[in-house]
């Protein structure tokens, strides 16, 4: 049987991990642009737009807010 990489080339496909990342980005885009009705998720996303990025890798443009679980909830 051909290797995974050879099969990907044969069928002109990208790796599954790359396809998943793309789908995650597409979902985030759709949520941010109100194309997906998911109010509980929207309330957990906080977008930040820094004035100037000095070191782009050091900044995250959005974050998710999570409740801190107490030991009794775990």
N, C-alpha and C positions, 0 to 999 in steps of 0.2 A: 504494500500500500504506500502511496506517495506520502511524503511528510506533510505536516500541517501547512508550512510555508508554501510548498509546491501546490497544494490544493487551493490555497488562497490565490496564488498567481493564476492558476488555471481558470478559476471561476471569477477572476478579477474582483476579489473581495478584500476588504481590510480586516485586520484582526478583530476578534470579538471584543477585546478590551477597548479598542479604539471606537468600535461601533457603540458600545455602551456609554463611553464618555460623550460621544456626539449626541446620543439620545438624551442623556442627562442635561446637557447644555440646551438642547431644543426644548425640553420640558421646562427648565428654568426660564427660558425666554418666553414661552407661552404663559407661564404663571405670572411673570412680571408684566406682561402686556394684556392681562385679563382675558386671555383666550381659553384659560382653564378656570373653572369655577371651583376654587379650593380655598375658601376664606381662612380656615384654620392654618393652612400652610403659609399663606400670604402674611398673616399676622406674625409669623416666626422669622420672616426674612427681613433683615435690616440692610439696606443699601447705603454705602458710603462712597462719596466722590471727593477724594482729597484734592486740594487746590493744585498741588504739584507733587508728582511722584519722584522722589529722589532716587530711590532704589525700588523699582517696581516689584521685585520678588519679595520685598519685605512687607508689602501691603496686600490686604485682601479687600476686594471691592464689595463683597457682601458677606454676611455672617448669619448663622442661624441661632436663634435664642432658644435655649432649653431650660426647663425647670430643673433645679438641683434636687435630686432625690435624697430623702432622708434615709437613714439606715432601716427604719421601720417599713419603708416602701420597697426595699430591695429584697 
